[in-house]
Amino acid sequence: MVPANRIGHAHGMSGFQMKITQEIITLVVLTSFALLYLREPLQPQILSAIALLRGAVYVMFRK
């Protein structure tokens, strides 16, 4: 088992919550790289994707 999974599970996170967290971290890092290093423009579909991901996080972590 991956240590981060053990730590997350020990603190009450489900497998689905840990997967959403992993995806958000990956997308934040890659988006930052594309915007800052590759100098790609911020397009409307990227903003839409960010809004949808925020919605997914809200639904997954609400009590």
A tleap script that builds the chain and sets N, CA, C and O, in Angstrom:
source leaprc.protein.ff14SB
mol = sequence {
  NMET VAL PRO ALA ASN ARG ILE GLY HIE ALA
  HIE GLY MET SER GLY PHE GLN MET LYS ILE
  THR GLN GLU ILE ILE THR LEU VAL VAL LEU
  THR SER PHE ALA LEU LEU TYR LEU ARG GLU
  PRO LEU GLN PRO GLN ILE LEU SER ALA ILE
  ALA LEU LEU ARG GLY ALA VAL TYR VAL MET
  PHE ARG CLYS
}
set mol.1.N position { 0.843 -1.186 0.000 }
set mol.1.CA position { 0.000 0.000 0.000 }
set mol.1.C position { 0.886 1.247 0.000 }
set mol.1.O position { 1.923 1.279 0.663 }
set mol.2.N position { 0.482 2.246 -0.728 }
set mol.2.CA position { 1.215 3.511 -0.820 }
set mol.2.C position { 1.107 4.245 0.521 }
set mol.2.O position { 0.012 4.328 1.077 }
set mol.3.N position { 2.214 4.781 1.060 }
set mol.3.CA position { 2.154 5.460 2.362 }
set mol.3.C position { 1.113 6.578 2.428 }
set mol.3.O position { 0.443 6.738 3.449 }
set mol.4.N position { 0.970 7.353 1.347 }
set mol.4.CA position { -0.015 8.439 1.354 }
set mol.4.C position { -1.430 7.878 1.487 }
set mol.4.O position { -2.280 8.494 2.130 }
set mol.5.N position { -1.688 6.725 0.891 }
set mol.5.CA position { -3.004 6.111 1.023 }
set mol.5.C position { -3.257 5.685 2.458 }
set mol.5.O position { -4.366 5.844 2.970 }
set mol.6.N position { -2.239 5.145 3.108 }
set mol.6.CA position { -2.382 4.745 4.506 }
set mol.6.C position { -2.664 5.955 5.392 }
set mol.6.O position { -3.524 5.899 6.270 }
set mol.7.N position { -1.945 7.038 5.163 }
set mol.7.CA position { -2.132 8.259 5.954 }
set mol.7.C position { -3.522 8.839 5.695 }
set mol.7.O position { -4.229 9.199 6.637 }
set mol.8.N position { -3.913 8.929 4.430 }
set mol.8.CA position { -5.239 9.464 4.099 }
set mol.8.C position { -6.347 8.617 4.676 }
set mol.8.O position { -7.315 9.148 5.220 }
set mol.9.N position { -6.220 7.306 4.565 }
set mol.9.CA position { -7.251 6.404 5.094 }
set mol.9.C position { -7.312 6.496 6.620 }
set mol.9.O position { -8.393 6.432 7.207 }
set mol.10.N position { -6.157 6.644 7.256 }
set mol.10.CA position { -6.121 6.772 8.714 }
set mol.10.C position { -6.803 8.045 9.187 }
set mol.10.O position { -7.284 8.108 10.319 }
set mol.11.N position { -6.849 9.066 8.325 }
set mol.11.CA position { -7.501 10.323 8.690 }
set mol.11.C position { -8.923 10.420 8.157 }
set mol.11.O position { -9.503 11.505 8.129 }
set mol.12.N position { -9.486 9.296 7.737 }
set mol.12.CA position { -10.901 9.262 7.381 }
set mol.12.C position { -11.236 9.529 5.928 }
set mol.12.O position { -12.409 9.714 5.603 }
set mol.13.N position { -10.246 9.556 5.035 }
set mol.13.CA position { -10.539 9.787 3.622 }
set mol.13.C position { -10.870 8.457 2.947 }
set mol.13.O position { -10.262 7.426 3.233 }
set mol.14.N position { -11.837 8.509 2.058 }
set mol.14.CA position { -12.171 7.311 1.287 }
set mol.14.C position { -11.231 7.207 0.087 }
set mol.14.O position { -10.497 8.145 -0.223 }
set mol.15.N position { -11.264 6.073 -0.571 }
set mol.15.CA position { -10.454 5.886 -1.768 }
set mol.15.C position { -10.820 6.878 -2.857 }
set mol.15.O position { -9.949 7.372 -3.572 }
set mol.16.N position { -12.106 7.168 -2.983 }
set mol.16.CA position { -12.560 8.126 -3.993 }
set mol.16.C position { -12.042 9.533 -3.690 }
set mol.16.O position { -11.628 10.254 -4.598 }
set mol.17.N position { -12.065 9.917 -2.425 }
set mol.17.CA position { -11.570 11.236 -2.048 }
set mol.17.C position { -10.070 11.358 -2.307 }
set mol.17.O position { -9.593 12.396 -2.765 }
set mol.18.N position { -9.333 10.290 -2.010 }
set mol.18.CA position { -7.892 10.329 -2.267 }
set mol.18.C position { -7.605 10.422 -3.760 }
set mol.18.O position { -6.654 11.093 -4.159 }
set mol.19.N position { -8.411 9.759 -4.599 }
set mol.19.CA position { -8.210 9.812 -6.053 }
set mol.19.C position { -8.505 11.219 -6.584 }
set mol.19.O position { -7.752 11.733 -7.412 }
set mol.20.N position { -9.577 11.841 -6.122 }
set mol.20.CA position { -9.900 13.210 -6.540 }
set mol.20.C position { -8.771 14.149 -6.124 }
set mol.20.O position { -8.380 15.024 -6.897 }
set mol.21.N position { -8.246 13.978 -4.913 }
set mol.21.CA position { -7.146 14.812 -4.442 }
set mol.21.C position { -5.922 14.639 -5.333 }
set mol.21.O position { -5.276 15.626 -5.685 }
set mol.22.N position { -5.597 13.414 -5.700 }
set mol.22.CA position { -4.470 13.152 -6.590 }
set mol.22.C position { -4.654 13.837 -7.939 }
set mol.22.O position { -3.722 14.454 -8.455 }
set mol.23.N position { -5.845 13.733 -8.507 }
set mol.23.CA position { -6.106 14.345 -9.815 }
set mol.23.C position { -5.998 15.866 -9.750 }
set mol.23.O position { -5.452 16.484 -10.664 }
set mol.24.N position { -6.505 16.469 -8.693 }
set mol.24.CA position { -6.448 17.927 -8.545 }
set mol.24.C position { -4.997 18.389 -8.450 }
set mol.24.O position { -4.616 19.364 -9.097 }
set mol.25.N position { -4.184 17.696 -7.649 }
set mol.25.CA position { -2.777 18.067 -7.522 }
set mol.25.C position { -2.075 17.966 -8.867 }
set mol.25.O position { -1.330 18.868 -9.250 }
set mol.26.N position { -2.307 16.877 -9.585 }
set mol.26.CA position { -1.689 16.689 -10.893 }
set mol.26.C position { -2.098 17.789 -11.861 }
set mol.26.O position { -1.248 18.344 -12.558 }
set mol.27.N position { -3.376 18.111 -11.915 }
set mol.27.CA position { -3.849 19.125 -12.850 }
set mol.27.C position { -3.358 20.525 -12.491 }
set mol.27.O position { -3.075 21.326 -13.382 }
set mol.28.N position { -3.254 20.829 -11.206 }
set mol.28.CA position { -2.734 22.132 -10.792 }
set mol.28.C position { -1.272 22.266 -11.221 }
set mol.28.O position { -0.872 23.307 -11.743 }
set mol.29.N position { -0.480 21.224 -11.005 }
set mol.29.CA position { 0.937 21.274 -11.371 }
set mol.29.C position { 1.094 21.400 -12.883 }
set mol.29.O position { 1.858 22.241 -13.355 }
set mol.30.N position { 0.380 20.575 -13.646 }
set mol.30.CA position { 0.527 20.614 -15.100 }
set mol.30.C position { -0.021 21.905 -15.704 }
set mol.30.O position { 0.543 22.421 -16.669 }
set mol.31.N position { -1.103 22.428 -15.155 }
set mol.31.CA position { -1.642 23.692 -15.643 }
set mol.31.C position { -0.667 24.837 -15.355 }
set mol.31.O position { -0.436 25.699 -16.203 }
set mol.32.N position { -0.105 24.830 -14.158 }
set mol.32.CA position { 0.883 25.862 -13.813 }
set mol.32.C position { 2.083 25.789 -14.741 }
set mol.32.O position { 2.580 26.820 -15.196 }
set mol.33.N position { 2.553 24.583 -15.025 }
set mol.33.CA position { 3.687 24.398 -15.937 }
set mol.33.C position { 3.355 24.931 -17.329 }
set mol.33.O position { 4.169 25.623 -17.941 }
set mol.34.N position { 2.160 24.609 -17.831 }
set mol.34.CA position { 1.775 25.044 -19.174 }
set mol.34.C position { 1.649 26.567 -19.246 }
set mol.34.O position { 2.051 27.179 -20.236 }
set mol.35.N position { 1.099 27.169 -18.211 }
set mol.35.CA position { 0.900 28.621 -18.229 }
set mol.35.C position { 2.198 29.380 -18.004 }
set mol.35.O position { 2.474 30.352 -18.708 }
set mol.36.N position { 3.004 28.951 -17.030 }
set mol.36.CA position { 4.182 29.721 -16.645 }
set mol.36.C position { 5.419 29.398 -17.481 }
set mol.36.O position { 6.140 30.310 -17.886 }
set mol.37.N position { 5.671 28.137 -17.743 }
set mol.37.CA position { 6.892 27.756 -18.453 }
set mol.37.C position { 6.685 27.716 -19.967 }
set mol.37.O position { 7.503 28.242 -20.722 }
set mol.38.N position { 5.601 27.097 -20.405 }
set mol.38.CA position { 5.350 26.982 -21.845 }
set mol.38.C position { 4.669 28.217 -22.427 }
set mol.38.O position { 4.582 28.371 -23.645 }
set mol.39.N position { 4.185 29.101 -21.540 }
set mol.39.CA position { 3.531 30.350 -21.944 }
set mol.39.C position { 2.314 30.116 -22.847 }
set mol.39.O position { 2.077 30.868 -23.792 }
set mol.40.N position { 1.557 29.075 -22.545 }
set mol.40.CA position { 0.336 28.828 -23.298 }
set mol.40.C position { -0.758 29.752 -22.767 }
set mol.40.O position { -0.810 30.024 -21.568 }
set mol.41.N position { -1.627 30.235 -23.647 }
set mol.41.CA position { -2.675 31.165 -23.198 }
set mol.41.C position { -3.764 30.447 -22.391 }
set mol.41.O position { -4.031 29.261 -22.582 }
set mol.42.N position { -4.369 31.199 -21.497 }
set mol.42.CA position { -5.482 30.682 -20.705 }
set mol.42.C position { -6.742 30.788 -21.551 }
set mol.42.O position { -7.191 31.890 -21.864 }
set mol.43.N position { -7.308 29.654 -21.920 }
set mol.43.CA position { -8.450 29.613 -22.822 }
set mol.43.C position { -9.742 29.347 -22.053 }
set mol.43.O position { -9.700 28.837 -20.934 }
set mol.44.N position { -10.894 29.690 -22.645 }
set mol.44.CA position { -12.170 29.496 -21.952 }
set mol.44.C position { -12.435 28.043 -21.545 }
set mol.44.O position { -13.017 27.802 -20.487 }
set mol.45.N position { -12.021 27.075 -22.361 }
set mol.45.CA position { -12.283 25.687 -21.988 }
set mol.45.C position { -11.464 25.275 -20.765 }
set mol.45.O position { -11.886 24.399 -20.010 }
set mol.46.N position { -10.304 25.892 -20.561 }
set mol.46.CA position { -9.515 25.606 -19.364 }
set mol.46.C position { -10.239 26.137 -18.131 }
set mol.46.O position { -10.302 25.467 -17.100 }
set mol.47.N position { -10.781 27.340 -18.247 }
set mol.47.CA position { -11.542 27.900 -17.121 }
set mol.47.C position { -12.779 27.064 -16.826 }
set mol.47.O position { -13.141 26.889 -15.663 }
set mol.48.N position { -13.431 26.547 -17.856 }
set mol.48.CA position { -14.588 25.676 -17.662 }
set mol.48.C position { -14.183 24.385 -16.963 }
set mol.48.O position { -14.889 23.915 -16.071 }
set mol.49.N position { -13.059 23.815 -17.359 }
set mol.49.CA position { -12.574 22.584 -16.735 }
set mol.49.C position { -12.245 22.816 -15.260 }
set mol.49.O position { -12.542 21.970 -14.417 }
set mol.50.N position { -11.636 23.953 -14.949 }
set mol.50.CA position { -11.316 24.282 -13.561 }
set mol.50.C position { -12.597 24.409 -12.740 }
set mol.50.O position { -12.658 23.931 -11.607 }
set mol.51.N position { -13.614 25.046 -13.302 }
set mol.51.CA position { -14.894 25.183 -12.596 }
set mol.51.C position { -15.534 23.816 -12.343 }
set mol.51.O position { -16.068 23.568 -11.262 }
set mol.52.N position { -15.478 22.940 -13.333 }
set mol.52.CA position { -16.043 21.602 -13.152 }
set mol.52.C position { -15.279 20.807 -12.103 }
set mol.52.O position { -15.882 20.067 -11.325 }
set mol.53.N position { -13.972 20.951 -12.074 }
set mol.53.CA position { -13.177 20.255 -11.062 }
set mol.53.C position { -13.476 20.772 -9.661 }
set mol.53.O position { -13.532 20.000 -8.704 }
set mol.54.N position { -13.667 22.073 -9.548 }
set mol.54.CA position { -14.058 22.626 -8.242 }
set mol.54.C position { -15.382 22.051 -7.795 }
set mol.54.O position { -15.573 21.755 -6.615 }
set mol.55.N position { -16.307 21.890 -8.746 }
set mol.55.CA position { -17.592 21.268 -8.424 }
set mol.55.C position { -17.423 19.831 -7.962 }
set mol.55.O position { -18.092 19.399 -7.023 }
set mol.56.N position { -16.529 19.080 -8.617 }
set mol.56.CA position { -16.272 17.690 -8.233 }
set mol.56.C position { -15.695 17.612 -6.830 }
set mol.56.O position { -16.067 16.740 -6.045 }
set mol.57.N position { -14.789 18.521 -6.519 }
set mol.57.CA position { -14.208 18.545 -5.173 }
set mol.57.C position { -15.285 18.864 -4.143 }
set mol.57.O position { -15.338 18.236 -3.085 }
set mol.58.N position { -16.129 19.821 -4.441 }
set mol.58.CA position { -17.201 20.187 -3.508 }
set mol.58.C position { -18.120 18.989 -3.254 }
set mol.58.O position { -18.436 18.680 -2.105 }
set mol.59.N position { -18.544 18.323 -4.318 }
set mol.59.CA position { -19.453 17.186 -4.158 }
set mol.59.C position { -18.772 16.044 -3.388 }
set mol.59.O position { -19.406 15.400 -2.552 }
set mol.60.N position { -17.500 15.796 -3.661 }
set mol.60.CA position { -16.806 14.667 -3.038 }
set mol.60.C position { -16.542 14.901 -1.547 }
set mol.60.O position { -16.578 13.952 -0.762 }
set mol.61.N position { -16.282 16.134 -1.149 }
set mol.61.CA position { -15.876 16.392 0.219 }
set mol.61.C position { -16.956 17.017 1.109 }
set mol.61.O position { -16.698 17.289 2.282 }
set mol.62.N position { -18.137 17.244 0.582 }
set mol.62.CA position { -19.180 17.815 1.445 }
set mol.62.C position { -19.647 16.754 2.448 }
set mol.62.O position { -19.585 15.553 2.186 }
set mol.63.N position { -20.100 17.221 3.562 }
set mol.63.CA position { -20.552 16.305 4.625 }
set mol.63.C position { -22.034 16.109 4.570 }
set mol.63.O position { -22.591 15.374 5.385 }
savepdb mol mol.pdb
quit
